[in-house]
């Protein structure tokens, strides 16, 4: 199980739920000239997909936890196959890099599990914010994979659409802020700080920033001299 299989599972569930209703639209038919999904339905399907992935993410996290030891062992088994070209060095630079790559992958793997549990908690928070009948119906489908009436499901989603969307918008912003903070920390460990080149944020050392400023100042002086000539 992975994100791809979860997504495929969602498609199968929607196909089954909407069969025989006026909302029956196959994914490969959405852009066809004779059968299109209207904007409202598209918005509801988008929120449904987000809810499905969040609700089911705990299963994926638990599977990754069960495979964690095996995954880490495979990383080390791969490293054993790396040949040693420089026998004069007790620890090769390439071997050091490989060790760092393995460490980064282990951290990333654990972080993915943490994020998946976070997605599941987000789903539970959304359910807690809704009235009990709505929460119960949505939980039956998204969390417990029970078959429900699509018209009823759609009605509940439509009524709570803006509220649910706000949760995902806030979560997306939180993740972006977290990613930026981690990148700032990563670059700081390497002696680089954030610097704005126009509207573009880059990371540079103090020496690189000074060289950039000096170069820009030189360009401005050169332009001024040319304009003054005329």
Order of alpha helices (4+ residues) and beta strands (2+ residues): alpha-beta-beta-alpha-alpha-alpha-alpha-beta-beta-alpha
